[in-house]
Amino acid sequence: MNMKKLAYIFIGLAALTVWSCGKDNAETGTEEPSAPAELTLSKPSFDLDRTSQTVTFTITAPTRPSVSVDADWLKASVGIFNNYKSTCTVTVEANGTYDVREAVVSISSGSLKKSVTVEQTGREKPQIIETDIAKTLVTENPTKEAASLYNFLLANYGKKTFSSIMANVNWNNDEAEKVYKVVGKYPAMNCYDFIHILYSGANWINYSDITPVKRWHDAGGIVSLMWHFNVPSDSSLDIETVTCTPSQTKFRATNALTEGTWENKWFYDQMEKVADVILKLQDAGIAAIWRPFHEAAGNYYSLKWQGTSWFWWGFDGPDVYKRLWNAMWDYFKERGIRNLIWVWTAQDYNGDPSSYDSDAPFYPGDDRVDVVARDIYGKGADVNLNDFVSAQNGYPHKMIALGECGKDGNTDYGLISDIWEAGATWSWFMVWYGANMEGADWWKDALWNEHVVTRDQLIVE
């Protein structure tokens, strides 16, 4: 036997010797930990109380485990598996609930299986107070159409919620048609924005032609109106630089109420254009829900950011804002407008009252407002209920509506069925154009819900 072959035999025997010693460390003689023969859990069961929504516990297992849950309200995810320690963590996350409920989390590692029982205590619902809603409109001698529409909303308040869609900026019904194509139903209400009224008469936009609105009304739909009231950046009145944002304009609400200023002239010139169109609708027998000067406070009462308003109409503070509201009210009354249901939009920073003080100082008053609205994006049933109750408790003589809703970036807005079930019985909900439009399932949940009114169900006499 040659020496090379003998060396190979020696190496092989040495390897066999090491292997036969199991996992002993050759230098220290200590034994490395071997994989456990059983699956153990640090928490065999646990409760989620009214505030906690997540729990993390540790698993020791021979191999990386997998988990599954038997309820759609609960999710479970496995963390990084530490091979040396044969451990990993599992995080269990529950969505909000007002019910007591139970679920089982199943854990598997090879042929080993165990389960964890999860119980969640029903969370306490905010208290909804009994309210004494005004039975008549704040407008003196309203048109019969306006009074009828208000009575119809009032008769359904707390029993049904009216669906609504925001028109895609211009004077059209395109977004409602998109909803119909994916769901087979139209929302009950369509909301139009006067944002381009300063260009009206151009070949691409003419508010004097009320055909789109009349077509919607004649098909049974409810008409809603709002106004992103654009103003020039300065006294040059350049209509190519109009904006609503106070940081982008020298236009100030205080000056808009001061005769002889360029702001005052612009303010009344634009109101005249809008009033002319509203009177056309009135002459055609069309009543409208009217939501001007929305989200006035913006960040004015924010506890997290520098407190400034998003729009020029709130920038000079609540007192000036209420004077603006009254100036529009008086002007519309002078013009003989009687077909509107006036809606004021309260703001509490997208459903987070902990970071935003009440904007009640901006409220124009019970004698100038028919309905109070809130705008919420990217939130679910809990936030909707808290906002609804907050608004109802703050304005007990008014119906409460969801003025705007939709996605917040990539964050979905909650299902209408869940929101209604939680107790947020908004008079109506208005989805912003484009928001959730790609989600046919969201719209199906909304428009085929027994508590949601769609256009085909409307009978307003």
C-alpha positions as CSV (number, residue, x, y, z in Angstrom):
1,M,0.0,0.0,0.0
2,N,1.5,3.3,-1.0
3,M,1.6,6.3,1.4
4,K,-0.9,8.4,-0.6
5,K,-3.6,5.7,-0.2
6,L,-2.8,5.3,3.5
7,A,-3.3,9.0,4.0
8,Y,-6.8,8.9,2.5
9,I,-7.7,6.0,4.8
10,F,-6.4,7.9,7.8
11,I,-8.5,11.0,6.8
12,G,-11.6,8.9,6.3
13,L,-11.2,7.2,9.7
14,A,-10.7,10.6,11.4
15,A,-13.9,11.9,9.8
16,L,-15.8,8.8,10.9
17,T,-14.5,9.3,14.4
18,V,-15.8,12.9,14.5
19,W,-19.1,12.0,12.9
20,S,-19.6,9.2,15.4
21,C,-19.2,11.6,18.3
22,G,-22.4,13.4,17.3
23,K,-22.1,17.2,17.6
24,D,-19.3,17.3,20.2
25,N,-17.0,20.2,19.7
26,A,-13.6,18.7,19.0
27,E,-11.7,21.4,20.9
28,T,-13.9,21.9,24.0
29,G,-15.7,18.6,24.2
30,T,-19.1,20.5,24.6
31,E,-22.1,19.3,22.7
32,E,-23.9,21.8,20.4
33,P,-27.7,22.0,21.0
34,S,-29.7,19.6,18.8
35,A,-33.1,20.3,17.3
36,P,-35.9,19.8,19.8
37,A,-38.1,16.8,19.4
38,E,-41.3,18.7,20.2
39,L,-43.0,21.9,19.4
40,T,-43.5,24.3,22.3
41,L,-45.3,27.6,22.6
42,S,-44.7,30.4,25.0
43,K,-48.4,31.2,25.0
44,P,-51.0,28.4,24.6
45,S,-53.8,30.9,24.7
46,F,-54.3,34.6,25.1
47,D,-56.9,37.4,25.0
48,L,-57.1,40.6,23.0
49,D,-58.8,43.2,25.0
50,R,-60.6,46.3,23.8
51,T,-57.4,48.2,23.1
52,S,-54.8,45.6,22.1
53,Q,-54.9,44.3,18.6
54,T,-51.6,42.4,18.3
55,V,-49.8,39.8,20.3
56,T,-46.4,38.2,19.7
57,F,-45.3,34.9,21.1
58,T,-42.3,32.5,20.7
59,I,-42.3,29.0,19.2
60,T,-39.6,26.4,19.6
61,A,-39.7,23.8,16.9
62,P,-37.5,21.3,15.0
63,T,-38.1,23.2,11.7
64,R,-39.5,26.5,10.7
65,P,-43.2,26.3,11.5
66,S,-46.1,27.4,9.4
67,V,-49.3,29.0,10.8
68,S,-52.9,29.4,9.7
69,V,-56.0,30.9,11.3
70,D,-59.6,29.9,11.0
71,A,-61.1,33.4,11.0
72,D,-60.9,36.3,8.5
73,W,-60.6,38.9,11.2
74,L,-57.3,37.5,12.4
75,K,-53.9,37.4,10.7
76,A,-50.8,35.5,11.8
77,S,-47.2,35.8,10.4
78,V,-44.0,33.9,11.2
79,G,-40.8,35.8,12.0
80,I,-37.2,34.8,11.2
81,F,-36.4,31.2,12.3
82,N,-33.3,31.0,14.3
83,N,-31.8,27.6,13.3
84,Y,-29.2,27.6,16.1
85,K,-31.9,28.1,18.8
86,S,-34.7,26.5,16.8
87,T,-37.0,29.4,17.6
88,C,-39.1,32.0,15.9
89,T,-41.8,34.5,16.8
90,V,-45.4,34.5,15.6
91,T,-47.3,37.8,15.5
92,V,-51.1,37.7,15.6
93,E,-53.0,40.8,14.5
94,A,-56.8,41.3,14.8
95,N,-58.9,44.0,13.1
96,G,-61.3,46.2,15.1
97,T,-64.4,44.7,16.6
98,Y,-67.3,45.5,18.9
99,D,-68.2,41.9,19.3
100,V,-66.8,39.1,21.5
101,R,-65.2,36.5,19.3
102,E,-62.8,33.6,19.2
103,A,-60.4,32.1,16.7
104,V,-57.8,29.3,16.6
105,V,-54.2,29.7,15.3
106,S,-52.8,26.4,14.1
107,I,-49.0,25.8,14.1
108,S,-47.3,23.0,12.2
109,S,-43.6,21.9,12.2
110,G,-43.1,18.8,10.2
111,S,-45.5,16.2,11.7
112,L,-45.8,18.2,14.9
113,K,-48.9,20.4,15.4
114,K,-50.3,22.6,18.1
115,S,-53.0,25.3,18.3
116,V,-53.5,28.6,20.1
117,T,-56.9,29.8,21.1
118,V,-57.4,33.6,20.6
119,E,-60.3,35.4,22.3
120,Q,-61.1,39.0,21.7
121,T,-63.2,41.1,24.1
122,G,-65.8,43.2,22.4
123,R,-64.8,46.8,22.3
124,E,-67.1,49.4,23.8
125,K,-69.0,51.3,21.2
126,P,-69.1,55.1,21.5
127,Q,-72.4,56.3,22.7
128,I,-74.8,57.5,20.1
129,I,-77.1,60.1,21.7
130,E,-80.7,60.6,20.8
131,T,-80.9,63.7,18.7
132,D,-83.6,66.2,17.9
133,I,-82.9,66.9,14.2
134,A,-84.4,70.0,12.7
135,K,-87.5,69.3,10.7
136,T,-87.2,72.1,8.3
137,L,-84.6,73.8,6.1
138,V,-82.8,76.9,7.3
139,T,-83.7,78.6,4.0
140,E,-86.9,80.7,4.3
141,N,-89.6,79.6,1.9
142,P,-87.5,76.8,0.2
143,T,-88.6,75.4,-3.1
144,K,-90.9,72.4,-2.9
145,E,-88.1,70.3,-4.4
146,A,-85.6,71.3,-1.7
147,A,-88.1,70.7,1.1
148,S,-89.0,67.4,-0.4
149,L,-85.4,66.3,-0.8
150,Y,-84.6,67.3,2.8
151,N,-87.7,65.4,4.1
152,F,-86.6,62.4,2.1
153,L,-83.1,62.4,3.7
154,L,-84.6,63.0,7.1
155,A,-87.1,60.1,6.8
156,N,-84.2,57.7,6.0
157,Y,-81.7,59.1,8.5
158,G,-80.4,56.2,10.7
159,K,-82.2,53.7,8.5
160,K,-80.5,54.1,5.2
161,T,-77.4,55.8,3.8
162,F,-77.4,57.4,0.4
163,S,-74.5,56.5,-2.0
164,S,-72.7,59.3,-3.8
165,I,-69.9,59.8,-6.3
166,M,-67.8,62.9,-7.0
167,A,-67.8,64.0,-10.7
168,N,-64.3,64.1,-12.1
169,V,-63.9,67.9,-11.6
170,N,-65.8,68.9,-14.8
171,W,-69.6,69.2,-15.4
172,N,-70.2,65.5,-16.2
173,N,-71.5,62.1,-15.0
174,D,-68.4,60.1,-16.1
175,E,-67.5,58.6,-12.7
176,A,-71.0,57.5,-12.1
177,E,-71.0,55.7,-15.4
178,K,-67.8,53.9,-14.4
179,V,-69.4,52.7,-11.2
180,Y,-72.4,51.4,-13.2
181,K,-70.2,49.5,-15.6
182,V,-68.5,47.5,-12.8
183,V,-71.5,47.1,-10.4
184,G,-74.7,47.4,-12.4
185,K,-76.0,50.2,-10.2
186,Y,-75.7,54.0,-10.1
187,P,-74.9,55.8,-6.8
188,A,-78.0,57.8,-5.6
189,M,-76.2,61.1,-5.7
190,N,-73.7,62.8,-8.1
191,C,-71.6,65.8,-6.8
192,Y,-70.4,68.5,-9.2
193,D,-67.6,71.0,-8.5
194,F,-67.7,74.7,-9.6
195,I,-63.9,74.6,-9.6
196,H,-63.7,75.8,-13.2
197,I,-66.5,78.3,-13.1
198,L,-64.0,81.1,-13.9
199,Y,-63.4,79.4,-17.3
200,S,-67.0,78.8,-18.0
201,G,-68.0,79.5,-21.6
202,A,-64.8,77.9,-22.9
203,N,-65.1,75.1,-25.5
204,W,-64.3,72.5,-22.9
205,I,-66.5,73.7,-20.0
206,N,-69.7,75.6,-19.9
207,Y,-71.6,75.5,-16.6
208,S,-74.5,77.5,-18.2
209,D,-75.3,74.3,-20.1
210,I,-77.0,72.3,-17.3
211,T,-77.7,69.3,-19.5
212,P,-75.4,66.9,-17.6
213,V,-77.0,67.8,-14.3
214,K,-80.6,67.8,-15.7
215,R,-79.9,64.4,-17.3
216,W,-78.8,63.0,-13.9
217,H,-81.8,64.5,-12.1
218,D,-84.3,63.4,-14.7
219,A,-83.0,59.8,-14.3
220,G,-83.9,60.0,-10.6
221,G,-80.6,61.0,-9.2
222,I,-79.9,63.5,-6.3
223,V,-77.8,66.5,-7.3
224,S,-75.0,67.7,-5.0
225,L,-72.8,70.8,-5.5
226,M,-69.5,72.0,-4.0
227,W,-66.9,74.6,-4.9
228,H,-63.1,74.6,-4.9
229,F,-63.2,78.4,-5.0
230,N,-60.1,79.3,-7.0
231,V,-58.6,82.8,-6.7
232,P,-55.7,84.5,-8.6
233,S,-52.3,84.6,-7.1
234,D,-52.2,88.4,-7.0
235,S,-54.0,91.5,-8.2
236,S,-53.0,90.9,-11.8
237,L,-55.9,88.5,-11.9
238,D,-54.0,86.1,-14.0
239,I,-56.4,83.2,-14.5
240,E,-53.6,80.9,-15.4
241,T,-52.3,81.0,-11.8
242,V,-55.5,80.5,-9.8
243,T,-55.3,78.4,-6.7
244,C,-57.1,77.5,-3.4
245,T,-53.9,77.3,-1.4
246,P,-53.1,80.4,0.8
247,S,-49.4,80.0,0.5
248,Q,-49.7,80.4,-3.3
249,T,-51.8,83.5,-3.4
250,K,-51.9,87.0,-1.9
251,F,-55.7,86.8,-1.9
252,R,-57.0,87.1,1.7
253,A,-60.5,86.4,2.9
254,T,-60.5,89.5,5.1
255,N,-60.0,91.7,2.0
256,A,-62.7,89.7,0.1
257,L,-65.1,91.2,2.6
258,T,-63.7,94.7,2.2
259,E,-65.3,96.9,-0.5
260,G,-63.0,98.4,-3.1
261,T,-60.4,95.7,-3.0
262,W,-59.5,93.4,-5.9
263,E,-60.3,90.4,-3.7
264,N,-63.8,91.8,-3.0
265,K,-64.5,92.2,-6.7
266,W,-63.3,88.7,-7.6
267,F,-65.3,87.2,-4.7
268,Y,-68.6,88.7,-5.8
269,D,-67.9,88.2,-9.6
270,Q,-67.4,84.5,-9.1
271,M,-70.3,84.2,-6.8
272,E,-72.5,85.8,-9.4
273,K,-71.4,83.2,-12.0
274,V,-72.2,80.4,-9.6
275,A,-75.5,81.9,-8.5
276,D,-76.6,82.2,-12.2
277,V,-76.1,78.5,-12.7
278,I,-77.9,77.6,-9.4
279,L,-80.8,79.7,-10.5
280,K,-81.0,77.8,-13.7
281,L,-81.2,74.6,-11.8
282,Q,-83.9,76.1,-9.6
283,D,-85.9,77.1,-12.6
284,A,-85.6,73.6,-13.9
285,G,-87.1,72.2,-10.7
286,I,-83.8,70.8,-9.4
287,A,-82.9,71.0,-5.7
288,A,-79.2,70.5,-4.7
289,I,-77.2,69.7,-1.7
290,W,-74.7,72.6,-1.4
291,R,-71.3,72.1,0.4
292,P,-69.3,75.4,0.1
293,F,-66.1,76.4,1.9
294,H,-65.3,72.8,2.9
295,E,-62.6,71.7,5.4
296,A,-62.1,75.3,6.5
297,A,-60.0,74.6,9.5
298,G,-57.5,72.3,7.8
299,N,-54.5,72.2,10.2
300,Y,-55.6,75.3,12.1
301,Y,-56.2,73.3,15.3
302,S,-53.6,70.6,14.7
303,L,-51.6,69.4,17.7
304,K,-48.9,67.9,15.6
305,W,-48.2,70.4,12.8
306,Q,-48.0,74.1,12.3
307,G,-51.6,75.2,12.5
308,T,-52.6,76.7,9.1
309,S,-55.6,76.1,6.9
310,W,-55.5,74.2,3.7
311,F,-57.7,76.7,1.8
312,W,-57.7,80.5,1.7
313,W,-61.3,80.7,3.1
314,G,-60.1,79.4,6.5
315,F,-56.7,81.0,6.6
316,D,-57.8,84.2,8.4
317,G,-59.4,82.3,11.2
318,P,-62.9,81.3,12.3
319,D,-64.5,84.7,12.7
320,V,-63.6,85.8,9.1
321,Y,-64.6,82.4,7.8
322,K,-68.1,82.8,9.3
323,R,-68.4,86.2,7.8
324,L,-67.5,84.7,4.4
325,W,-70.2,82.1,4.9
326,N,-72.8,84.7,5.8
327,A,-71.7,86.9,2.9
328,M,-72.5,84.0,0.5
329,W,-75.7,83.2,2.4
330,D,-76.9,86.9,2.1
331,Y,-75.9,87.2,-1.5
332,F,-77.7,83.9,-2.5
333,K,-80.8,85.0,-0.6
334,E,-80.7,88.4,-2.4
335,R,-80.5,86.6,-5.7
336,G,-83.6,84.5,-4.8
337,I,-81.9,81.1,-4.4
338,R,-84.1,78.8,-2.4
339,N,-83.3,75.3,-3.8
340,L,-80.2,74.5,-1.6
341,I,-79.6,72.3,1.4
342,W,-76.6,73.9,3.1
343,V,-73.8,71.5,4.3
344,W,-70.9,72.5,6.5
345,T,-67.8,70.3,6.7
346,A,-66.3,69.8,10.1
347,Q,-62.7,68.7,10.3
348,D,-60.8,66.6,12.9
349,Y,-57.8,65.6,10.9
350,N,-59.0,62.5,9.1
351,G,-60.6,60.7,12.1
352,D,-57.8,61.4,14.7
353,P,-59.3,63.7,17.3
354,S,-56.3,63.0,19.6
355,S,-54.1,65.1,17.3
356,Y,-56.7,67.8,16.4
357,D,-58.7,70.1,18.6
358,S,-62.3,70.8,17.8
359,D,-63.0,73.2,14.9
360,A,-66.4,74.2,16.4
361,P,-65.4,77.9,16.3
362,F,-65.7,77.7,12.5
363,Y,-69.3,76.5,12.6
364,P,-71.6,79.1,10.9
365,G,-74.5,78.3,13.3
366,D,-77.6,76.2,13.4
367,D,-79.5,78.9,11.5
368,R,-77.1,78.8,8.5
369,V,-76.5,75.0,8.2
370,D,-78.8,72.1,7.4
371,V,-76.4,69.2,7.5
372,V,-72.9,68.7,9.1
373,A,-70.4,66.6,7.2
374,R,-67.0,64.9,7.9
375,D,-64.3,63.9,5.4
376,I,-62.4,60.7,6.0
377,Y,-59.8,58.9,3.8
378,G,-58.1,55.5,4.3
379,K,-59.9,54.6,7.5
380,G,-62.2,51.8,8.7
381,A,-65.2,51.2,10.8
382,D,-63.7,52.4,14.1
383,V,-62.6,55.8,12.9
384,N,-65.9,56.3,11.1
385,L,-67.9,55.5,14.2
386,N,-65.8,57.8,16.4
387,D,-66.2,60.6,13.9
388,F,-69.9,60.1,13.4
389,V,-70.6,60.1,17.1
390,S,-68.3,63.1,17.7
391,A,-70.1,65.1,15.0
392,Q,-73.6,64.0,16.2
393,N,-72.8,64.9,19.8
394,G,-71.4,68.2,18.7
395,Y,-74.3,69.1,16.4
396,P,-77.3,67.2,17.8
397,H,-79.8,69.2,15.7
398,K,-78.3,68.3,12.4
399,M,-78.1,65.2,10.2
400,I,-74.5,64.0,9.9
401,A,-73.1,63.0,6.5
402,L,-69.8,61.7,5.1
403,G,-68.8,64.6,2.8
404,E,-65.8,62.8,1.2
405,C,-64.2,59.4,1.5
406,G,-61.8,57.1,-0.4
407,K,-58.3,55.8,-0.4
408,D,-55.5,57.5,1.4
409,G,-52.6,56.8,-0.9
410,N,-52.4,53.0,-0.9
411,T,-54.5,52.6,2.2
412,D,-58.0,51.4,1.5
413,Y,-61.1,52.9,2.8
414,G,-63.3,50.6,5.0
415,L,-66.2,48.6,3.6
416,I,-69.5,50.4,3.8
417,S,-71.1,47.3,5.2
418,D,-68.6,47.2,8.1
419,I,-69.0,51.0,8.7
420,W,-72.8,50.8,8.8
421,E,-72.7,47.7,11.0
422,A,-70.4,49.5,13.5
423,G,-73.0,52.2,13.9
424,A,-71.7,55.0,11.7
425,T,-75.1,55.6,10.1
426,W,-74.1,58.5,7.8
427,S,-76.9,60.3,6.0
428,W,-74.8,59.8,2.8
429,F,-71.3,58.9,1.8
430,M,-69.5,60.6,-1.1
431,V,-66.6,58.8,-2.7
432,W,-64.0,61.1,-4.3
433,Y,-63.5,60.6,-8.0
434,G,-60.9,57.9,-8.7
435,A,-60.8,56.7,-5.1
436,N,-61.7,52.9,-5.0
437,M,-62.8,53.2,-8.6
438,E,-60.6,50.3,-9.4
439,G,-62.1,48.2,-6.6
440,A,-65.3,46.6,-8.0
441,D,-65.6,44.5,-4.8
442,W,-65.7,47.7,-2.7
443,W,-68.5,49.2,-4.8
444,K,-70.4,45.9,-4.9
445,D,-70.3,45.8,-1.1
446,A,-71.6,49.3,-1.0
447,L,-74.3,49.5,-3.7
448,W,-75.8,46.0,-3.1
449,N,-76.0,46.6,0.6
450,E,-79.6,46.6,2.0
451,H,-78.9,49.8,4.0
452,V,-77.5,51.7,1.0
453,V,-79.8,53.7,-1.3
454,T,-78.9,53.7,-5.0
455,R,-80.4,55.7,-7.9
456,D,-82.8,53.1,-9.0
457,Q,-84.4,53.1,-5.5
458,L,-85.1,56.9,-5.4
459,I,-88.6,58.2,-5.2
460,V,-88.6,61.9,-4.3
461,E,-91.9,63.6,-4.6
